[in-house]
């Protein structure tokens, strides 16, 4: 998963989005008055719940070196782990931190911000924009495929089997 904070302008909220790497589907996000570790943890928790509903385990997340994600001793941070990094450690998730001045490492999230700036404000809420974005045909995916369709197509067999077994368990037994 990729994540980043962004702000369209000084008058707009800080937005964070959690983007699936393979499908480009947005699993969770939020808009806040400040870009904080607490909001990053909160929205990542939401993304983890979405992944769990699909019977998936998130193994790693990619972020930049923003203070919300990464405790950088050179920027005056405590040399220990930051709250976000501690959260990842407790969840057993590997933190892939982008190199300094190398936005390409998190390029999928960076590219998404162009769409956010251009189109987000046509929707009443961030949730509405995310739903629209996940159902819009994406040029980097298979012909005429949406991020939601790509996400489902790319599910590993063990996830599909788990979803199938969960569905069978919910079928009432005949009398």
PLY file of the C-alpha trace (Angstrom):
ply
format ascii 1.0
element vertex 175
property float x
property float y
property float z
element edge 174
property int vertex1
property int vertex2
end_header
0.00 0.00 0.00
1.09 3.56 -0.71
0.15 6.61 1.36
0.89 10.28 1.42
-0.48 13.53 2.80
-1.41 16.33 0.41
-3.02 19.72 0.55
-4.49 21.43 -2.50
-3.97 24.91 -1.02
-3.61 26.68 2.33
-7.41 26.93 2.55
-8.02 23.23 1.90
-7.74 20.35 4.39
-4.77 17.99 4.61
-5.74 14.75 2.88
-4.27 11.28 3.32
-5.12 8.37 1.03
-4.20 4.67 1.30
-3.75 3.24 -2.20
-3.40 -0.43 -3.15
-0.17 -0.79 -5.12
-1.30 -3.32 -7.74
-4.82 -2.10 -8.51
-4.62 1.59 -7.56
-7.82 1.18 -5.55
-8.14 3.62 -2.66
-8.83 1.60 0.49
-9.25 4.52 2.90
-8.58 8.18 3.36
-9.42 11.27 5.31
-9.32 15.04 5.27
-8.12 16.84 8.40
-7.14 20.28 9.66
-3.61 18.97 10.32
-1.41 16.19 8.92
-0.62 14.08 12.00
0.60 10.61 12.92
-2.69 10.02 14.73
-4.70 10.65 11.55
-2.30 8.43 9.57
-2.80 5.62 12.10
-6.58 6.12 12.15
-6.93 5.98 8.36
-4.48 3.10 8.02
-6.61 1.22 10.55
-9.60 1.79 8.25
-7.60 0.54 5.25
-6.55 -2.56 7.20
-10.23 -3.27 7.98
-11.11 -3.00 4.28
-8.27 -5.41 3.44
-9.48 -7.80 6.15
-13.00 -7.81 4.67
-11.38 -9.03 1.44
-9.47 -11.68 3.41
-6.14 -9.91 2.79
-3.19 -9.20 5.03
-1.22 -6.01 4.47
2.47 -6.85 4.65
4.05 -3.49 3.87
3.25 0.18 3.37
5.22 2.80 1.45
5.34 6.41 2.63
7.62 9.37 2.31
9.81 10.61 5.16
7.22 13.05 6.49
7.27 13.55 10.25
3.81 11.92 10.46
5.28 8.64 9.21
8.96 8.63 10.04
10.97 9.67 13.11
13.98 11.45 11.64
16.68 12.29 14.23
18.22 14.86 11.86
14.95 16.83 11.98
14.98 16.90 15.77
12.82 13.81 16.27
13.43 11.33 19.03
15.90 8.74 17.66
13.43 6.00 18.64
10.47 4.88 16.57
7.67 7.36 15.95
4.04 6.53 16.83
3.24 5.55 13.24
6.27 3.26 13.01
5.38 1.69 16.37
1.84 1.05 15.10
3.23 -0.69 12.01
5.56 -2.77 14.16
2.67 -3.90 16.40
0.67 -4.87 13.28
3.61 -6.79 11.78
3.72 -4.46 8.77
7.02 -3.54 7.10
7.54 0.18 6.54
9.08 0.98 3.15
10.30 4.57 3.34
10.90 6.47 0.12
14.36 7.83 -0.53
14.89 11.54 0.08
13.96 13.73 -2.93
12.73 10.71 -4.89
8.95 11.04 -5.37
9.00 8.25 -7.98
9.21 5.66 -5.18
5.70 6.64 -4.15
4.74 7.78 -7.64
1.29 6.16 -7.73
0.20 8.22 -4.74
1.92 11.33 -6.12
0.07 10.95 -9.46
-3.25 10.54 -7.65
-2.90 14.04 -6.18
-3.20 15.60 -9.64
-6.63 13.95 -9.98
-7.54 14.93 -6.42
-6.71 18.61 -7.01
-8.59 18.68 -10.30
-11.74 16.71 -9.43
-12.18 16.24 -5.68
-14.05 19.51 -5.21
-16.84 18.44 -7.58
-18.01 16.02 -4.86
-19.65 16.87 -1.54
-17.42 14.49 0.45
-14.11 12.70 0.16
-15.95 9.37 0.44
-18.01 10.21 -2.67
-14.86 11.12 -4.60
-13.13 7.88 -3.51
-16.12 5.79 -4.66
-16.11 7.58 -8.01
-12.33 7.23 -8.38
-12.40 3.50 -7.58
-15.07 2.99 -10.27
-13.44 5.14 -12.97
-11.60 3.39 -15.82
-7.85 3.74 -15.20
-5.46 4.05 -18.14
-2.63 2.12 -16.45
-4.83 -0.96 -15.94
-6.25 -3.45 -18.43
-8.45 -1.97 -21.13
-11.61 -0.51 -19.64
-10.81 -1.77 -16.14
-11.50 0.17 -12.95
-9.32 0.04 -9.83
-12.09 -1.88 -8.03
-12.20 -4.49 -10.82
-8.40 -4.76 -10.85
-8.37 -5.16 -7.06
-10.81 -8.08 -7.31
-9.00 -9.64 -10.30
-5.67 -9.53 -8.48
-6.89 -11.15 -5.27
-4.69 -14.15 -4.43
-6.33 -17.61 -4.57
-6.16 -18.04 -0.79
-8.16 -14.82 -0.33
-10.78 -15.95 -2.82
-11.05 -19.33 -1.08
-11.42 -17.61 2.30
-14.15 -15.34 0.93
-15.91 -18.37 -0.55
-15.74 -20.28 2.74
-17.03 -17.25 4.65
-19.99 -16.99 2.25
-20.78 -20.71 2.65
-20.72 -20.37 6.45
-23.40 -17.67 6.19
-25.85 -19.83 4.20
-28.63 -21.03 6.52
-28.97 -24.81 6.77
-32.11 -26.37 5.28
-34.52 -27.75 7.84
0 1
1 2
2 3
3 4
4 5
5 6
6 7
7 8
8 9
9 10
10 11
11 12
12 13
13 14
14 15
15 16
16 17
17 18
18 19
19 20
20 21
21 22
22 23
23 24
24 25
25 26
26 27
27 28
28 29
29 30
30 31
31 32
32 33
33 34
34 35
35 36
36 37
37 38
38 39
39 40
40 41
41 42
42 43
43 44
44 45
45 46
46 47
47 48
48 49
49 50
50 51
51 52
52 53
53 54
54 55
55 56
56 57
57 58
58 59
59 60
60 61
61 62
62 63
63 64
64 65
65 66
66 67
67 68
68 69
69 70
70 71
71 72
72 73
73 74
74 75
75 76
76 77
77 78
78 79
79 80
80 81
81 82
82 83
83 84
84 85
85 86
86 87
87 88
88 89
89 90
90 91
91 92
92 93
93 94
94 95
95 96
96 97
97 98
98 99
99 100
100 101
101 102
102 103
103 104
104 105
105 106
106 107
107 108
108 109
109 110
110 111
111 112
112 113
113 114
114 115
115 116
116 117
117 118
118 119
119 120
120 121
121 122
122 123
123 124
124 125
125 126
126 127
127 128
128 129
129 130
130 131
131 132
132 133
133 134
134 135
135 136
136 137
137 138
138 139
139 140
140 141
141 142
142 143
143 144
144 145
145 146
146 147
147 148
148 149
149 150
150 151
151 152
152 153
153 154
154 155
155 156
156 157
157 158
158 159
159 160
160 161
161 162
162 163
163 164
164 165
165 166
166 167
167 168
168 169
169 170
170 171
171 172
172 173
173 174
